[in-house]
Amino acid sequence: MTYLFSASGTAAELTLEQRLTQLEAKIAQQQAPSETTHSFAFSGYARSGLLVNDKGRGGHAGPGISPASSIGGDAHIGRLGNEKDHYVELGFHHQSRFSNGAWANFKALLADGSSSPDPWVQSSDNNLNLRQVYVEIGDLPDFSGAAKHATLWAGKRFDGRNFDLHFTDTDIVFLGGTGGGISNLTWSDRGRSDFSLYGRSFGDLGSSRYSDDNVQNLLLTSNQFYDNAQWMLTGMSASGNDDLKGRNATTGGYALRSDDTAKHGVFTMLAWHDTSSFYGLAPGSSTHALQWGRGLGAELRQIGGDGDLTRSASAVRLATFGVVPLSERWSLAPALLAQHSEDRYRSGDRYDWATVNLRVAQSITQNFALQYEASWLYMDLKPNGRTYRDGNTIASYNAVKGDVYKLTFAPTFKVADINNMLVRPEIRLFATYMNWSKALDKYALNDDFGSAGFSAGGSWNVGVQAEVWF
Protein backbone atom coordinates (compact mmCIF):
# COMPACT_ATOMS: atom_id res chain seq x y z
CA MET A 1 0.00 0.00 0.00
CA THR A 2 1.32 3.45 -0.94
CA TYR A 3 1.04 6.50 1.30
CA LEU A 4 1.40 10.22 0.66
CA PHE A 5 2.32 12.38 3.66
CA SER A 6 0.46 15.64 3.83
CA ALA A 7 1.91 18.89 5.08
CA SER A 8 0.35 18.24 8.48
CA GLY A 9 2.23 14.97 8.76
CA THR A 10 -0.81 12.64 8.40
CA ALA A 11 -0.76 9.78 5.91
CA ALA A 12 -3.31 9.54 3.14
CA GLU A 13 -3.78 6.43 1.05
CA LEU A 14 -3.25 6.94 -2.74
CA THR A 15 -5.96 5.54 -4.93
CA LEU A 16 -5.01 3.46 -7.94
CA GLU A 17 -6.15 6.26 -10.21
CA GLN A 18 -3.90 8.76 -8.43
CA ARG A 19 -0.96 6.39 -8.67
CA LEU A 20 -1.50 5.93 -12.43
CA THR A 21 -1.84 9.66 -12.95
CA GLN A 22 1.41 10.30 -11.10
CA LEU A 23 3.22 7.59 -13.06
CA GLU A 24 1.97 8.89 -16.41
CA ALA A 25 3.14 12.42 -15.54
CA LYS A 26 6.60 11.12 -14.65
CA ILE A 27 6.88 9.14 -17.90
CA ALA A 28 5.65 12.10 -19.94
CA GLN A 29 8.25 14.34 -18.30
CA GLN A 30 11.02 11.86 -19.15
CA GLN A 31 9.90 11.40 -22.74
CA ALA A 32 9.10 15.03 -23.55
CA PRO A 33 11.53 16.51 -26.08
CA SER A 34 13.92 19.17 -24.84
CA GLU A 35 12.63 22.66 -25.43
CA THR A 36 14.68 24.07 -28.32
CA THR A 37 14.62 27.56 -29.75
CA HIS A 38 15.79 28.43 -33.25
CA SER A 39 16.84 31.71 -34.84
CA PHE A 40 18.15 32.77 -38.21
CA ALA A 41 20.41 35.66 -39.19
CA PHE A 42 21.61 37.02 -42.50
CA SER A 43 24.86 38.96 -42.86
CA GLY A 44 26.73 40.45 -45.76
CA TYR A 45 29.48 42.57 -47.23
CA ALA A 46 29.50 44.23 -50.64
CA ARG A 47 31.28 46.86 -52.65
CA SER A 48 30.52 48.03 -56.15
CA GLY A 49 31.46 51.05 -58.19
CA LEU A 50 32.35 52.74 -61.44
CA LEU A 51 35.96 53.73 -62.09
CA VAL A 52 37.08 55.77 -65.14
CA ASN A 53 40.60 56.93 -65.99
CA ASP A 54 41.70 60.27 -67.43
CA LYS A 55 41.29 58.91 -70.96
CA GLY A 56 37.64 58.04 -70.40
CA ARG A 57 38.33 54.30 -70.16
CA GLY A 58 38.17 51.78 -67.36
CA GLY A 59 41.19 52.49 -65.20
CA HIS A 60 43.78 50.21 -63.63
CA ALA A 61 43.11 50.03 -59.90
CA GLY A 62 43.24 47.92 -56.79
CA PRO A 63 44.93 48.14 -53.40
CA GLY A 64 47.27 45.30 -54.47
CA ILE A 65 48.35 46.83 -57.77
CA SER A 66 52.13 46.72 -57.32
CA PRO A 67 54.97 44.39 -58.36
CA ALA A 68 55.37 43.38 -54.73
CA SER A 69 51.88 41.91 -54.77
CA SER A 70 53.23 39.03 -56.82
CA ILE A 71 55.19 37.93 -53.74
CA GLY A 72 52.21 36.91 -51.64
CA GLY A 73 49.73 39.75 -52.16
CA ASP A 74 51.14 41.60 -49.16
CA ALA A 75 52.20 45.06 -50.29
CA HIS A 76 48.94 46.99 -50.59
CA ILE A 77 48.25 50.70 -50.80
CA GLY A 78 45.09 52.54 -49.74
CA ARG A 79 41.82 51.22 -51.14
CA LEU A 80 39.83 54.49 -51.06
CA GLY A 81 39.08 55.47 -54.67
CA ASN A 82 41.20 52.54 -55.81
CA GLU A 83 38.78 49.65 -56.50
CA LYS A 84 37.03 48.72 -59.73
CA ASP A 85 35.70 45.31 -58.78
CA HIS A 86 32.28 44.22 -57.59
CA TYR A 87 32.50 41.85 -54.65
CA VAL A 88 29.80 40.37 -52.42
CA GLU A 89 29.68 37.99 -49.45
CA LEU A 90 26.34 36.59 -48.27
CA GLY A 91 26.30 34.88 -44.88
CA PHE A 92 23.57 32.58 -43.56
CA HIS A 93 23.48 31.69 -39.86
CA HIS A 94 21.11 29.25 -38.11
CA GLN A 95 21.32 29.07 -34.33
CA SER A 96 19.76 26.56 -31.94
CA ARG A 97 19.46 26.89 -28.16
CA PHE A 98 18.66 23.88 -25.98
CA SER A 99 17.07 23.55 -22.54
CA ASN A 100 20.25 21.98 -21.15
CA GLY A 101 22.13 25.22 -21.87
CA ALA A 102 23.99 23.99 -24.94
CA TRP A 103 23.87 25.72 -28.32
CA ALA A 104 24.67 24.92 -31.95
CA ASN A 105 25.36 27.17 -34.95
CA PHE A 106 25.37 26.37 -38.65
CA LYS A 107 27.06 28.96 -40.87
CA ALA A 108 27.52 29.24 -44.62
CA LEU A 109 29.08 32.01 -46.71
CA LEU A 110 28.69 32.54 -50.45
CA ALA A 111 31.01 34.96 -52.25
CA ASP A 112 31.37 36.24 -55.80
CA GLY A 113 33.50 38.84 -57.52
CA SER A 114 33.66 40.46 -60.94
CA SER A 115 35.37 43.40 -62.61
CA SER A 116 32.88 43.74 -65.46
CA PRO A 117 30.59 46.82 -65.44
CA ASP A 118 27.95 44.94 -67.46
CA PRO A 119 24.52 44.24 -65.93
CA TRP A 120 24.87 40.50 -66.57
CA VAL A 121 28.15 38.60 -66.69
CA GLN A 122 28.40 34.98 -67.74
CA SER A 123 32.08 34.19 -68.03
CA SER A 124 35.16 33.13 -66.12
CA ASP A 125 35.22 36.66 -64.70
CA ASN A 126 32.82 35.46 -62.01
CA ASN A 127 34.02 33.25 -59.16
CA LEU A 128 30.95 32.12 -57.21
CA ASN A 129 32.38 30.25 -54.26
CA LEU A 130 31.21 28.53 -51.09
CA ARG A 131 33.77 30.12 -48.83
CA GLN A 132 32.47 28.78 -45.52
CA VAL A 133 30.24 25.90 -44.39
CA TYR A 134 30.67 24.66 -40.84
CA VAL A 135 29.00 23.75 -37.55
CA GLU A 136 30.01 24.85 -34.08
CA ILE A 137 28.62 23.69 -30.72
CA GLY A 138 29.25 25.07 -27.25
CA ASP A 139 28.36 25.16 -23.55
CA LEU A 140 28.06 21.36 -23.55
CA PRO A 141 26.90 20.02 -20.13
CA ASP A 142 29.54 17.26 -20.28
CA PHE A 143 32.31 19.86 -20.33
CA SER A 144 33.70 21.42 -17.18
CA GLY A 145 36.71 23.34 -15.93
CA ALA A 146 38.56 25.28 -18.63
CA ALA A 147 36.34 23.68 -21.29
CA LYS A 148 33.02 24.60 -19.64
CA HIS A 149 32.27 27.33 -22.18
CA ALA A 150 34.50 26.03 -24.98
CA THR A 151 33.37 25.78 -28.59
CA LEU A 152 33.89 22.75 -30.84
CA TRP A 153 33.75 23.29 -34.61
CA ALA A 154 34.25 21.34 -37.84
CA GLY A 155 33.91 22.14 -41.54
CA LYS A 156 35.22 24.73 -43.98
CA ARG A 157 35.76 28.14 -42.45
CA PHE A 158 37.90 31.19 -41.79
CA ASP A 159 39.58 31.05 -38.42
CA GLY A 160 37.75 33.08 -35.81
CA ARG A 161 40.94 34.92 -34.81
CA ASN A 162 41.76 36.41 -38.23
CA PHE A 163 42.14 40.17 -38.43
CA ASP A 164 42.92 42.66 -41.17
CA LEU A 165 43.71 46.26 -41.99
CA HIS A 166 40.52 47.45 -43.67
CA PHE A 167 41.88 50.68 -45.11
CA THR A 168 44.36 48.84 -47.36
CA ASP A 169 42.30 45.66 -47.76
CA THR A 170 45.19 43.70 -46.25
CA ASP A 171 44.95 40.59 -44.10
CA ILE A 172 47.32 40.73 -41.18
CA VAL A 173 46.49 37.09 -40.45
CA PHE A 174 44.29 34.91 -42.63
CA LEU A 175 44.07 31.26 -41.58
CA GLY A 176 41.43 29.10 -43.24
CA GLY A 177 40.55 25.83 -44.90
CA THR A 178 38.69 22.69 -43.89
CA GLY A 179 39.19 21.02 -40.55
CA GLY A 180 38.17 21.22 -36.91
CA GLY A 181 39.16 22.63 -33.57
CA ILE A 182 38.30 23.82 -30.10
CA SER A 183 38.25 27.47 -29.06
CA ASN A 184 37.67 29.53 -25.92
CA LEU A 185 39.37 27.17 -23.49
CA THR A 186 39.31 29.56 -20.53
CA TRP A 187 42.11 29.12 -18.00
CA SER A 188 41.44 32.28 -15.99
CA ASP A 189 39.63 35.60 -16.17
CA ARG A 190 42.50 36.84 -18.35
CA GLY A 191 43.77 33.82 -20.30
CA ARG A 192 42.24 31.58 -22.98
CA SER A 193 43.34 29.26 -25.78
CA ASP A 194 42.29 28.06 -29.24
CA PHE A 195 43.58 24.98 -31.08
CA SER A 196 42.81 24.03 -34.69
CA LEU A 197 43.77 21.73 -37.53
CA TYR A 198 43.19 22.94 -41.09
CA GLY A 199 43.83 21.34 -44.46
CA ARG A 200 44.05 23.50 -47.57
CA SER A 201 45.49 23.56 -51.07
CA PHE A 202 47.65 26.45 -52.23
CA GLY A 203 46.36 29.71 -53.67
CA ASP A 204 43.46 31.92 -52.63
CA LEU A 205 40.44 30.33 -54.32
CA GLY A 206 42.43 27.50 -55.87
CA SER A 207 44.32 27.73 -59.13
CA SER A 208 43.76 26.27 -62.58
CA ARG A 209 47.56 26.53 -62.99
CA TYR A 210 48.17 24.22 -60.05
CA SER A 211 48.60 20.75 -61.60
CA ASP A 212 48.25 18.57 -58.48
CA ASP A 213 45.16 19.25 -56.36
CA ASN A 214 45.96 16.24 -54.16
CA VAL A 215 48.76 18.12 -52.42
CA GLN A 216 47.34 19.66 -49.27
CA ASN A 217 48.96 21.77 -46.63
CA LEU A 218 48.03 20.61 -43.11
CA LEU A 219 48.24 23.38 -40.52
CA LEU A 220 48.20 22.80 -36.76
CA THR A 221 47.68 26.06 -34.87
CA SER A 222 47.79 27.20 -31.28
CA ASN A 223 46.42 30.64 -30.37
CA GLN A 224 47.08 31.87 -26.83
CA PHE A 225 45.48 35.01 -25.42
CA TYR A 226 46.19 36.97 -22.25
CA ASP A 227 44.20 40.18 -21.91
CA ASN A 228 45.00 42.12 -25.13
CA ALA A 229 48.01 39.99 -26.06
CA GLN A 230 47.97 37.17 -28.63
CA TRP A 231 50.61 34.56 -29.42
CA MET A 232 49.98 32.42 -32.48
CA LEU A 233 52.08 29.43 -33.51
CA THR A 234 51.44 27.31 -36.63
CA GLY A 235 53.32 24.30 -37.89
CA MET A 236 52.54 22.98 -41.37
CA SER A 237 53.30 20.06 -43.65
CA ALA A 238 52.49 19.56 -47.35
CA SER A 239 53.60 16.07 -48.33
CA GLY A 240 54.47 15.90 -52.03
CA ASN A 241 54.79 19.64 -52.56
CA ASP A 242 58.54 19.32 -53.12
CA ASP A 243 57.88 16.95 -56.06
CA LEU A 244 56.28 19.71 -58.16
CA LYS A 245 59.59 21.24 -59.20
CA GLY A 246 59.74 23.58 -62.19
CA ARG A 247 55.97 23.65 -62.73
CA ASN A 248 53.63 26.61 -62.83
CA ALA A 249 53.11 28.56 -59.61
CA THR A 250 50.63 27.12 -57.15
CA THR A 251 49.10 30.54 -56.46
CA GLY A 252 47.74 31.16 -59.95
CA GLY A 253 50.43 33.51 -61.25
CA TYR A 254 52.72 33.08 -64.23
CA ALA A 255 55.85 32.33 -62.21
CA LEU A 256 57.67 29.01 -62.40
CA ARG A 257 58.51 27.06 -59.27
CA SER A 258 62.07 26.45 -58.17
CA ASP A 259 63.74 23.06 -57.73
CA ASP A 260 63.89 23.53 -53.95
CA THR A 261 60.25 23.99 -52.88
CA ALA A 262 59.42 23.35 -49.23
CA LYS A 263 57.12 20.75 -47.74
CA HIS A 264 57.27 21.98 -44.13
CA GLY A 265 57.02 25.34 -42.45
CA VAL A 266 56.53 27.26 -39.22
CA PHE A 267 54.82 30.59 -38.56
CA THR A 268 54.53 32.62 -35.38
CA MET A 269 53.09 35.99 -34.39
CA LEU A 270 52.94 38.26 -31.37
CA ALA A 271 50.05 40.73 -31.48
CA TRP A 272 48.43 43.34 -29.27
CA HIS A 273 44.77 44.34 -29.74
CA ASP A 274 43.70 47.51 -27.93
CA THR A 275 40.03 48.30 -28.55
CA SER A 276 39.87 51.35 -26.28
CA SER A 277 43.13 53.26 -26.78
CA PHE A 278 44.96 54.78 -29.74
CA TYR A 279 48.60 53.96 -28.93
CA GLY A 280 47.93 54.95 -25.32
CA LEU A 281 47.51 58.58 -26.39
CA ALA A 282 43.75 59.02 -26.76
CA PRO A 283 40.47 57.07 -26.84
CA GLY A 284 40.28 54.98 -29.99
CA SER A 285 41.76 51.65 -31.07
CA SER A 286 45.12 50.27 -32.22
CA THR A 287 46.54 46.93 -33.29
CA HIS A 288 50.14 45.79 -33.59
CA ALA A 289 51.66 42.56 -34.88
CA LEU A 290 55.15 41.13 -35.34
CA GLN A 291 55.33 38.00 -37.53
CA TRP A 292 58.02 35.54 -38.57
CA GLY A 293 57.96 32.46 -40.77
CA ARG A 294 60.23 29.90 -42.37
CA GLY A 295 59.74 27.43 -45.24
CA LEU A 296 56.05 27.26 -46.11
CA GLY A 297 55.46 29.53 -43.12
CA ALA A 298 57.23 32.44 -44.84
CA GLU A 299 53.89 33.47 -46.41
CA LEU A 300 52.88 35.78 -43.56
CA ARG A 301 49.54 37.10 -44.80
CA GLN A 302 47.63 34.03 -45.99
CA ILE A 303 49.08 31.40 -43.70
CA GLY A 304 50.01 28.26 -45.62
CA GLY A 305 48.76 29.65 -48.93
CA ASP A 306 51.97 29.69 -51.02
CA GLY A 307 53.46 26.39 -52.17
CA ASP A 308 56.28 27.99 -54.19
CA LEU A 309 58.40 28.94 -51.18
CA THR A 310 61.79 27.32 -50.82
CA ARG A 311 62.90 25.18 -47.88
CA SER A 312 65.15 27.99 -46.61
CA ALA A 313 62.66 30.84 -47.22
CA SER A 314 62.31 33.24 -44.29
CA ALA A 315 60.28 36.39 -43.74
CA VAL A 316 59.53 38.91 -41.02
CA ARG A 317 56.73 41.49 -41.05
CA LEU A 318 55.64 44.39 -38.84
CA ALA A 319 52.11 45.78 -38.87
CA THR A 320 50.64 48.59 -36.81
CA PHE A 321 47.47 50.61 -37.35
CA GLY A 322 44.76 52.46 -35.47
CA VAL A 323 41.70 54.71 -35.54
CA VAL A 324 41.26 57.85 -33.45
CA PRO A 325 38.52 60.51 -33.36
CA LEU A 326 40.37 63.80 -32.98
CA SER A 327 37.23 65.86 -32.44
CA GLU A 328 33.53 65.84 -33.25
CA ARG A 329 34.42 66.55 -36.89
CA TRP A 330 37.80 64.91 -37.54
CA SER A 331 38.94 61.27 -37.42
CA LEU A 332 42.30 59.75 -38.31
CA ALA A 333 43.42 56.23 -39.31
CA PRO A 334 47.18 55.72 -39.85
CA ALA A 335 48.82 52.40 -40.78
CA LEU A 336 52.30 51.00 -41.37
CA LEU A 337 53.25 47.59 -42.83
CA ALA A 338 56.77 46.47 -43.66
CA GLN A 339 58.20 43.11 -44.70
CA HIS A 340 61.60 41.59 -45.39
CA SER A 341 62.02 38.13 -46.95
CA GLU A 342 64.94 36.24 -48.42
CA ASP A 343 65.54 32.91 -50.19
CA ARG A 344 61.84 33.19 -50.90
CA TYR A 345 61.51 31.69 -54.38
CA ARG A 346 65.18 31.32 -55.33
CA SER A 347 68.30 30.93 -53.22
CA GLY A 348 69.80 34.38 -52.66
CA ASP A 349 66.72 36.44 -53.55
CA ARG A 350 65.57 39.31 -51.35
CA TYR A 351 62.27 41.23 -51.22
CA ASP A 352 61.88 44.35 -49.07
CA TRP A 353 58.87 46.63 -49.00
CA ALA A 354 57.15 49.10 -46.69
CA THR A 355 53.80 50.82 -47.05
CA VAL A 356 52.35 53.77 -45.13
CA ASN A 357 48.69 54.75 -45.38
CA LEU A 358 46.77 57.61 -43.81
CA ARG A 359 43.00 58.10 -44.08
CA VAL A 360 41.35 61.21 -42.69
CA ALA A 361 37.61 61.90 -42.40
CA GLN A 362 36.10 65.36 -41.97
CA SER A 363 32.42 65.51 -40.98
CA ILE A 364 30.54 68.36 -42.66
CA THR A 365 26.94 67.54 -41.72
CA GLN A 366 25.28 64.58 -40.01
CA ASN A 367 25.10 62.75 -43.37
CA PHE A 368 28.01 64.15 -45.38
CA ALA A 369 31.78 63.93 -44.90
CA LEU A 370 34.95 64.54 -46.85
CA GLN A 371 37.51 61.74 -46.84
CA TYR A 372 41.17 62.05 -47.77
CA GLU A 373 43.71 59.28 -48.20
CA ALA A 374 47.45 59.33 -48.84
CA SER A 375 49.50 56.17 -49.50
CA TRP A 376 53.19 55.56 -50.03
CA LEU A 377 54.82 52.23 -50.88
CA TYR A 378 58.55 51.56 -51.14
CA MET A 379 59.91 48.43 -52.88
CA ASP A 380 63.36 46.91 -53.27
CA LEU A 381 62.90 43.62 -55.13
CA LYS A 382 65.75 41.25 -56.08
CA PRO A 383 64.24 38.10 -57.69
CA ASN A 384 67.71 36.61 -58.40
CA GLY A 385 66.75 34.44 -61.35
CA ARG A 386 63.06 33.77 -60.72
CA THR A 387 61.32 33.06 -64.05
CA TYR A 388 57.79 33.20 -65.44
CA ARG A 389 55.85 32.33 -68.58
CA ASP A 390 55.14 35.14 -71.03
CA GLY A 391 53.09 33.49 -73.74
CA ASN A 392 55.27 30.75 -75.21
CA THR A 393 58.53 32.14 -73.86
CA ILE A 394 60.27 32.01 -70.48
CA ALA A 395 61.32 35.38 -69.05
CA SER A 396 63.07 36.49 -65.87
CA TYR A 397 61.83 38.95 -63.27
CA ASN A 398 64.06 42.02 -63.08
CA ALA A 399 65.51 43.55 -59.94
CA VAL A 400 63.85 46.92 -59.32
CA LYS A 401 63.79 49.61 -56.66
CA GLY A 402 61.38 52.50 -56.31
CA ASP A 403 58.21 53.79 -54.74
CA VAL A 404 54.50 54.32 -55.42
CA TYR A 405 52.23 57.01 -54.06
CA LYS A 406 48.49 57.61 -54.26
CA LEU A 407 46.25 60.54 -53.24
CA THR A 408 42.45 60.36 -53.01
CA PHE A 409 39.70 62.88 -52.31
CA ALA A 410 36.26 61.33 -51.64
CA PRO A 411 33.04 63.22 -50.78
CA THR A 412 31.00 60.66 -48.82
CA PHE A 413 27.35 60.20 -47.84
CA LYS A 414 26.34 58.13 -44.80
CA VAL A 415 23.07 57.35 -43.06
CA ALA A 416 24.32 57.90 -39.50
CA ASP A 417 27.40 57.89 -37.25
CA ILE A 418 29.11 60.26 -39.63
CA ASN A 419 32.22 60.51 -37.45
CA ASN A 420 32.77 56.74 -37.17
CA MET A 421 35.17 55.67 -39.93
CA LEU A 422 34.12 52.02 -39.68
CA VAL A 423 30.35 52.42 -39.95
CA ARG A 424 28.65 51.51 -43.23
CA PRO A 425 26.84 51.88 -45.61
CA GLU A 426 28.70 54.61 -47.50
CA ILE A 427 28.24 56.05 -50.98
CA ARG A 428 31.38 57.82 -52.17
CA LEU A 429 32.43 59.98 -55.08
CA PHE A 430 36.19 60.07 -55.57
CA ALA A 431 39.13 61.39 -57.51
CA THR A 432 42.45 59.53 -57.25
CA TYR A 433 45.94 60.37 -58.49
CA MET A 434 48.64 57.68 -58.58
CA ASN A 435 52.27 57.69 -59.70
CA TRP A 436 55.39 55.55 -59.28
CA SER A 437 59.08 55.26 -60.08
CA LYS A 438 59.83 54.50 -63.72
CA ALA A 439 62.12 51.63 -62.69
CA LEU A 440 59.10 49.65 -61.50
CA ASP A 441 57.80 49.44 -65.10
CA LYS A 442 60.58 46.93 -65.81
CA TYR A 443 59.79 44.34 -63.11
CA ALA A 444 57.97 41.95 -65.49
CA LEU A 445 56.65 42.08 -69.06
CA ASN A 446 53.14 41.11 -67.97
CA ASP A 447 52.95 43.28 -64.85
CA ASP A 448 50.37 46.06 -64.55
CA PHE A 449 53.14 48.62 -64.18
CA GLY A 450 54.59 49.33 -67.59
CA SER A 451 51.62 47.91 -69.49
CA ALA A 452 50.03 49.87 -72.32
CA GLY A 453 48.48 53.06 -70.97
CA PHE A 454 49.74 52.42 -67.43
CA SER A 455 53.35 53.49 -67.10
CA ALA A 456 55.10 55.92 -64.76
CA GLY A 457 54.14 59.54 -65.26
CA GLY A 458 50.88 59.78 -63.37
CA SER A 459 47.40 58.30 -63.61
CA TRP A 460 44.01 59.76 -62.68
CA ASN A 461 40.87 57.79 -61.81
CA VAL A 462 37.45 59.17 -60.91
CA GLY A 463 34.23 57.38 -60.04
CA VAL A 464 31.57 56.42 -57.52
CA GLN A 465 31.41 53.48 -55.13
CA ALA A 466 29.05 51.95 -52.59
CA GLU A 467 30.23 49.84 -49.67
CA VAL A 468 28.13 48.07 -47.01
CA TRP A 469 28.49 45.47 -44.30
CA PHE A 470 26.12 44.23 -41.64
Secondary structure by P-SEA (a helix, b strand, c coil): cbbbbccccbbbbbcaaaaaaaaaaaaaaaacccbbbbbbbbbbccccccccccccccccccccccccccccccccccccccccbbbbbbbbbbbbbcccccbbbbbbbbbbbbccccccccccccccccccccccccccccccccccbbbbbbccccccccccccccccccbbbbcccccccccccccccccccbbbbbbcccccccccccccbbbbbbbbbbbcccbbbbbbbbbbccccccccccccccccccccccccccbbbbbcccccccccccccccbbbbbbbbbcccccccccccccccccccccbbbbbbcccccccccbbbbbbbbbbbbccccccbbbbbbbbbbbbbbbbcccccbbbbbbbbbbbbbbccbbbbbcccbbbbbbbbccbbbbbbbbbbbbcccccccccccbbbbbbbbbcccccccccccccccccccccccbbbbbbccccccc
